[in-house]
Amino acid sequence: MLAKVTRMLAKMTRALRPQRGGRLPLALLALVVAGGVTAAVTDASASTGGLRFAQAGHWFAQSNGKGEGSVFRVNGSTGAVDGEVKLYAMDEAGTQVVQGETSGYVIGKKDGARFGKSTLTVDETFPLPSGERAVPLEVKGGPYLVYREQGRVVRMGGEDPVSIAVGAALGDPVATSDGTLWLLRKDTNGLCYLRPGTEVVNCRANAPAGHLGALTVVGRQAVFVDTDSDTFTSVGEGGLGRPVRIGRDLTAEARVGAADLAGRVAVVEPGANNRLHLLDASGLSAGRLSAAPPIPLPAGDYAAPAAGRDAVVLLDRSNNKVLTFDRDGRQRGTHQVPKEGNQDTELTRGQDQRVYVAGGAGKRVLVIGENGRADAVPLIGKIDKNDGPPVRPPAETTNQPTGGTSTGSPRPASDPPSRGSGGTNAVPRTEERTRTQTPSGTSGDVRPPANPPSPPGRPPGLRATASGSTITVSWKAATANGATVGGYRVTWSGGSSGSRTVGGGSRQTKLTGLTRGKTYRITVAAQNSAGRGTAASTSIRLPAPAATRSVTVSRGGPAEHGDDCVAPDCRFIKVVVRGFPPNTDVDIDVFSEDWGDFNPGAHRNTDDKGNLTVDDRFPYNGTGGAVWVTANGLESNHVSW
């Protein structure tokens, strides 16, 4: 044990390897390990002699508000912090951290950094797509970052990140246990997959055009949940399976969990009457689905549910509460999550199948384990503003001429190394107020520079109202987060798709020329000089065009009625009804100029589209005069017989 600690301390004092790109926005300085890193054996993989190890625990970033921060590893099994990485130039709250088998990745607004989980040193920094918060997935062959609005996937795990363009905006991604990434293209409803180790996205199947829905995973099978037709359809590399009806009428706003809990898929329907559905898809391959009665939820704004080890976890973002339910719908608990800063609280499902709930400022984490139990892991206080500066690696020895002599002495550890080839591009620690020497030689107070801005918050109060083929979208001002909101990006998809950017002072926009009878998904995201923030979203269905009611008559086929109506003069009066209410009784009365109301008429029902044809009920052999009918009082055309 002593030898191990000695080796670790030696590694902590080594100078960091220079970055490849030229600047180091996220400089990792020291890793202090308080406990062992555990792993769980999962399915087979050739890389480890037939066994693959799931990455236990999860990493979180925390800023001290002064340009520095730390990354902490939370051990899900013990509910404790057992690893810490010091960061320089951590210029934002909400920095993400993902882990692969051997490396961890710190994901900033524009740049990322990779650190070795065993070597405890920085390997490299690299640029990332800017202006959008990524959706991370920690899976075999990854981890991955999915930039949904840009339609781009970035795969980590290799020597260098690989950026893969999909070509259109994407829905929420999912991944199956073999590491295959599944993506939903919003423009074509293409159901696409990216296999581990490849760089080609294949889109061999499409969901029905114009239908809204989401991807999920049931067991090892990717599934498309169609919220228009209320069906589950399995998706494979060969295409789509047969749709299976859910047995529930889901709304377009339904939020689908990314993975099942023992065969059951959780779906939250937000709105005036929030409710949770637990849909049993364990018999999907045999064409069977079942659904328990929906579970009413307290008022709130619910994110998509997450499946833990044996509980479904819901996050109410408006009240910052976490609710847990077992697979049969019994509530296990309600847990308050303190609000932190301007960043949204987030749910993350780790590879260890635990659900981690992190506040936006990274001060505390809630770990949802067995039986829906929640363990609070405080990270606040790990970074103390009164602490001395983090330990820096010594800079290279340089020769400085002093009074005609040369001395070679290392820079003191308390001073930041100079920017150059001999050290890391670390940013010096900034105290709340810094005493410095003025040019005149007197000391004065100098305020440190303000914290750099971050992307705006989610626009609150998003609403959509429909009138004819137009949708009016309105919202309230987003939190600026240190830089003026310069615009709002509005996107829509459904019967058609598109996007536009309106000014920062705008609070509504009209979408015109849309398709009647289609459901549209609309997102609004604020943007400033630091990038684009988290989008708010809603869905609305445009009313179908009002059907025009009509009744027409024409000369029908040959008829025979007793001795007084025989061929060739006797024929049926054909009646066609259109645009009436579906499955509605229609009272038909028949008239002629010669005989008046000569027939007792008939009652018939319209079909499920409001239409009706009667061509075998009204025989007539008169000549000369006009014939017509009324249907529920609406008079038809007059036909000369």
N, C-alpha and C positions, 0 to 999 in steps of 0.2 A: 504493500500500500504506500509506504514512504517513497519507494522508488517511483511509483506512478505519479505521486504528487510532485516530486522533484522534476520529472520530465515535463509535467504540465506547466510548472512555474518557469521552466526554461523556455518553453514555447511562448509563454506570455510576454517574455522580455525581448523576443526577436523583432527586428525591424520588419514592417509590413512590406510585402511584395508590391512593387509599383504597379499602378493600374495600366491597362492597355490603351485606354482612350485619351488620357491626358489630364482629366480632373477626377477627383474622388468625392462625389457629393455625399456618400454614405460611408464614412471610414470606420471600420470596426477595429476596436483597439484591444479589448481584453475579454476573455470569456472565463467566468468563474463558475465552476461546476460544483454544486453542493450535493448532488446525488447521482446515482447511476441512471443511464438512459435505458429504458426498457423497451422491448419490442415484442410483438405477438406474431407467431408463425401463421401464415395464411396459405394461399394456394401455391402451386408449383411454379418454379422459374429456374431457367437454366443458369442464371447469373449467380446463384448461390447454391449450386449443387443440388437443385431440385426443390429448394425451399425459398420462398420470398417472405421478407419480413415487413409487416405493416409498420408504418411510422407511428409510434405511440406519442401521445401528448400533442401540444400545439404551441406555436411561437406567437408572441404578440409584441408590438412596438409601442413605446411610450416616449413622448417628448417632454422635456422639462420646461418648455416654453421659452428657452433662451438659445435655441439653435443646436441643442444637443439632446441626446436621449439614450435609451437602452432597448434592447430586445430581450424578452424573457421567454424561457421555455417553461410552460405549465405542464406538469406531469398529471395526466388525467386520473391515473390510478391512485395516486397519493394525495391529490389536491394541493400540491405544493409547487413552488418555483424551484427548479433544480438547475437552471442555467441562465446566465446573463451575458449579453454582449453589449459593450459600451459603443455608442455611436457618436461621431462628430458630424456636424453639418446636417443634422436631422431637422429639416426646415419646415416640417408640417406635422400636424396631428393627423391620425388616420392612416399612417404608413402601414402597408400590409407586409406580412411575412409568410412565406410558404416554404415547405421543406420537401426535398427529395430523399433518396436513399442515403446519400453521402454528403449532401450539401444543403445549406439553407439559403434563402434568397430574400433580401430586403427590397421591397418594391415601393419606390417613391413616385412622385408625380411625373418625372421625366426620365429618371435613371434608376437602375437597380444595382445591387452588389451581391456577389456570391461569396459565402464563407464556408470553409470546410468544417464539418461537424466533428471530425476526429483530429484534424491538424490545428484547429482553432486559429486559422489565419485567413486573411482575405485572399481569394484567388483572383478576382477581377471585378471591375465595374463595367456596366454596359448601358446603352441608351434604351429607352422604352417608348412606345407610342404615348403621346401626351394628350391631355385634354379630356381624359375619361378614366374613371375608376374601373379596374379590371375585375372580372369574376374569377377567383382562383380555384383550381381543382388539384388536389393532392392525390394522384392516382399512379398506378404502375405505368412506366414510360414517360412520366411527367416530372415535376408538376407542370400544369398549364396555366396560362393567363388568357382569358377570353375577353376581348374588347368588343362588346356587343354592337354598339352604334357604328363602329368602324368596320365591323365584319372581319376581325383579325384574330388569329390565335398565335400566341407566343409559347413555344415549348422550351422549358428549361431541362436540366438533367444531363445535357451533353457538355462538350467543351465550350460551346458558344450557344447562346439562345437562338432559336430558329423561329422566324416570323413567317406566318402562313396566312395569305389573304384568302378569304372565302368569297368575297365579291358582293356581299349585301349585309344589311343589318340583321342581327341574330336575336333569337329568343334566349331564354336561360338554358345553358348547356347542362348535360348530364354525362356521366361516364359509367360504363359497365365494369365488372370486376376484372376483365381481361385487359383493361386500360384503353379500350376504344372510346373515343370522344364522340358524342352525338350532338348535332347542332340543327336548329330549325331556322331556315332562311325565311325572313319575313316577306320578301318580295314575291317569291314563287311558291311558298309553303314547302320548299324542298326539305327533305329529311336526310341529312348528310352525316357522314362518319369520317373520322380520321383515326387510322390504326396506329398503334405505338411504333415508333421508328420510321414512319413514313412522313412525307411532306405533301401528299395529294389528298384533298378533300373530295370524297365521292358523294354525289347526290343522285342516287338511282331511284329514289321513290319520292312521291309528293303526297302530302295531305290534300284533301279536297280544296280546290281554289276558293279563296275568300273565307274559309273556315278558320276560326280562332281556336287556339289550344296550346298545349305545352307538352314537353317531353318529361318522362319519368323512367325509373328503372324498377322492374319487378323481378326479384331474384337476380338472374344474370341476363335478363331480357330488356332491351330498350322498348318503350311503349309510347305511342302518341295518344294523348288524352284530348279528344275533340269536344270542345265545350259547345259547339253548334249542334252537332248530331248526337251528343251525349253518348259517345262510344269510346272504348279502348281498342287500339289496334297495335299489335306487335310489329316491331320494325327490325329488320335484319339487313345484312349486306345484300341479300337477294331481292329485297323489296318489302312490301307491306303484307301483313297477314289479313285475316278476315275481321272486319269490325264487329265488336261485341257490345251490345247495349249495356249501359251502366245501370239503368233503372232509377236514375235521378235526373231531374231537369236542372242542369248546371247553368249558371249565368255566365255571360262573357267575361265578367270580372273575376271569375274563380281563380284562385292561386293554388297551384298543384305542388306537392312535395316532390323533391328530386329523387327520392328513393323510398321503397316500401318498408314497412315494419312487419316482418313475418307475414308477407303477402298482402298486407293492407296498405292502400295508398291514401294519405291524408290530403284533403282538399278543403281550403277555407273559402267561403263565399262572403266577401265583405259587403257592407251596405247598411241600410237601416236595421236589418235583422241579421247580424253576423251569425254564421253557423259553421260547424265543422262536420264534414263527411268523412267517414272511414269506409272506403270502398274495397271489398274483398276481391282481389284479383288473383288469388292463388289458383283458381281454376281457369285462368284465361286461355291456356293452351288447349283446353277442352271446350272452349266456347262458353264458359260460365262466369258470370259476375254476380255479386250480391252486395247489397248496401244496407247497413243498419240505419235506423231512424237518425236524422241529422241531430247534432248536439248544439243547442243554442249557446252563444258566446256573449260575454258582456260587451257593451259598446266599446269600440276602439278601432284602431287602424292596424290590421294584422298583416304581417309579412307572410311569405310562403312558408308553410310548416317544414320542420326538419325531423327526420326519424333518427332517434338515438338507439341505444342498445335494446331497450324494452319500453320506450315511451315516445310519444309524439310530442314535440316541443313547439309551442306557438309563441311568437313575440308580438306583443301589442305595442307598437311604436309610439302611439299617442300618449299612453299612460306609463310607458317603460316598465311593462310587466311581462313576466314569462309564465305561461301556463303549460302544465304537462298532463298528458292523458295516456292511459295504457291502450293496448290494441283493441280492447272492447269498449272504449269510450269512457271509462271511468276516470274522473279527474284525480290526479295524484297530488297536485300542489299548485300554488300561485306564489311567485317570487318577485319581489320588487327589485328593479335594476336602477340604481341612481343615474340620473342624467349627467352626462359628461360632455362639456363643450358643445360645439356646433355639429360635430360629426354624428351620424346615426349609429345607434346601437345595432350590432350585427350578430346573426346566428351563423356558426360555422360547424359543419359536421366533419370531425376528424377521421383519419383512417382507422383509428381505434374504435369507431362507431360511437364515440361520445360526442355530445353537442356542447360547444363552447360559446358562451354569450359574453361579448366584450363591449364595454362602454366606448364611446367615440374617442375619448382622450387616452384610453389604454391604462386607466388607473386601477381597474379591478376586472376580474374574470369570474364568471359563474360556470361551473362544470356540471353538466347534467349527466349523471351516471345511472347505475342500476336503480330500478323501481322509480325512475323519475326524480331521484334525490338530487338536490342542488347543493354543491359545495362552493362557497365563496372563497376566491383566492385574491387577496388584496395585493395589488402591485404598487399602490400609492406609497410613497415614502422610500421606495427603492432608489429613486433619484432625489437627492436632497440638495436644494439650492445652496446650502451652506457648506456642502462638501468641497474639498479642494478639487482642483482640476483632475480629470482622469489621467491615469498614468500613461505617458507617451513613450514610445520607443526612442532610444537615444539617436540623435542625428549623427551623420558621418563626421569624423574629425576633419577640420579644415585648418589651414595655415593662415593666420591673420597677422599682418605686419604691425608691430607695435614698437615704436621708438627704435627702428633699425634692427629689431630682433624678431625671430619667428617662433611662435609657440603653437603647439597643436593641442587644443583642449576641446572635449566634446561640449556641445550645448547643454546647459542644465536641463534636467528633466522637466522642470516647471515651465520652461519656455517652449512654445510651439516650434516645430522644425520649420525651416524656411521652405518656400515653394521651389522645388527643383528636383533634380534627378536623384538626390541623395536621401530623400525622406518622403513621407506621405504628405498629401496635400491636405493636412488637417487644418481646421479652422480654430483659432484660439478661443478658449472659453470666455464668455462674456458675462460678467457679474451684473447685478441690477444697476449699480453705478460704479464707474471706474475712475480712480484717481490717476491722473496723468500729468506729465510736464507740459506746460504751454511753451510756446517759442520764447517767451521772455524769461523762462526759467522758473516761473512760479507755478505752483500746482493748482489745478482747477478740477471741477467736476464735469465729466463728459457723460452724457447719457448714451447708452449703447443703441445701436440701430434697432428700429422696431422689428418685431417678428415679421418675416416675409408673409405675404398673403397666401391663402389657400383657396381652392375652388369653392364657389358658393354652395349654400345648403340646398336641400330639395325645396322647390317652390310649394308652399302650402296652399290649401283651398282649391285644388284643381277641380274644375267642373266642366262638363260638356252638355250642351243642350242641342236638340235637333229640330229642324224645321225644313220640311221638304227634302231637298238634296244638299242642305247646308248644315254644318255643325259649327256652333259658336263655342270656342274654348276660352275659359277664363281662369285666372290664378291670382295669387297674392305675391307680394314681393318676397324674393328669396333672401336669406341672410347673406350679406356681402362677403364676410370673412376676410376683411382687410384690404379689399380692392373693389372698386365700383363695378357693379354688375353692368356689363356692356351689352348684353343681349340674352334672349331666350331662344333656345333651339326647340322647335315644335316638329314632331314627326307623327305620321299616321300610317296605318296599314289596315287592310281589310278587303273591300271590293276594289280598292286601288291603294297605292301607297305614295308617299312623298314626304318632303321636309321643307322647312323654311326657318329662317332666323329673323326675329323681330327685335326692336330696340329694347334697351335695358329699362326704359320707362313704360313699356307696353304691359298691359295686364289682360289683354284678350286678343284673339285673332279669329277670323272666320275661314273655314274650309268649305269651298264651294265646288259644285259640279261632281258631287259624290254619288255613289250608286244606291238607290233606294232599296230598302229591304236587306242591306248588308250591315254587319257589325264591324265597327272600327275601333282599333286600339290606338290611343293617343298618348304620347309622352311629351313632357315639357321639362327642359333642363336649363338652368341658368349658367352663364359663363362669364368669367372675368379674365384679367391678365394672367391668372395662375392656371386657368384651364376650365373645363366644364364639370359641373357638379353632378350629384346624383339626380336622376330624373324622377319626377312624379308621373304616374300613369293612371289612366282610366279607360273604360270601354263604354261604347254606346251603340245602340242599334238604330239605324235610320228606319222610320216607318215605311212599309211598302206602299206603293201608289194605291190610292183608293180605287177599288175596282168599280167600273161603270156597269150598273145593272141594265140588263136588256132582256127582252123577250121577242123572239121571232118565230113566225110560222111559215111553212112551205108545204108543197104537195109531196106527200109521202108515198110509201109503197102500196101495192094492191091490198084491198081489204074485202071482207065479206061479213055481212051482219044480217042474219035471217033471210027473208024472201025479198025485202025491199031495198037491200043494198048489196048488189052483186057485181062482179067484174063484167065488163072492163070499166064501168063508170064509178064504181065504189073504190075509194082510196082513203088511206089514213091521213089525217092532218098531223104533220110533224111539228112538234113544239120544242124549241131550244131556249133554255134559261141560262144566263151567264151573270156572274158577279153578285150573286145572292150570298147571305151568310152561310158558312159551311154547315152541313148536316142539319138543315132547317126545313121544316114542313112548308111546302108550297101548295096553295089552293088554286087550281087551274079551272077556269070557266070558259066554255066555248060558245061562240056566237056566229050567226050568219045574217046577211041582209034579208034573206027570204024567210027564215024560220025563227029568227030571234035566238033566245037562249034554249036551243033545241036539245042540249046534252046535259046530263046531271054533273058533268065535270069529274075531277079526280084530285086526290091528294098524293103528292110524291115528295120525297126528301132529296135535297141537294147532296152532292158528294162532299168530301173534305176540302174541296177547293171552291165550293159554292156554285157548282154547275149542275145542270140537269137536262136530259134529253128524253122526251116521250114521243115515240113513233109507232106505238101499237095499241093506242087506247081510244082514239076518236075517229071512227069511220064516217065518211060523208060522200053522198052521190048527187048532191045538188049541182045545178049548172047555172052559170051566169053571174050570180051575186057574189059579193065579197065575204070572206071568212076571216075571223080573228079570234084571239083568246085574251084573257087577263090572267096574270099570275100574281097573287097577293095584291090585286088591285092595279098592277102595272099593265097597261094595254100594249099589245103587240102591233106589228104592222098588219095591214089588211091585204089579203091575197084574193084576186079574182079566180074563181073556180071555173 
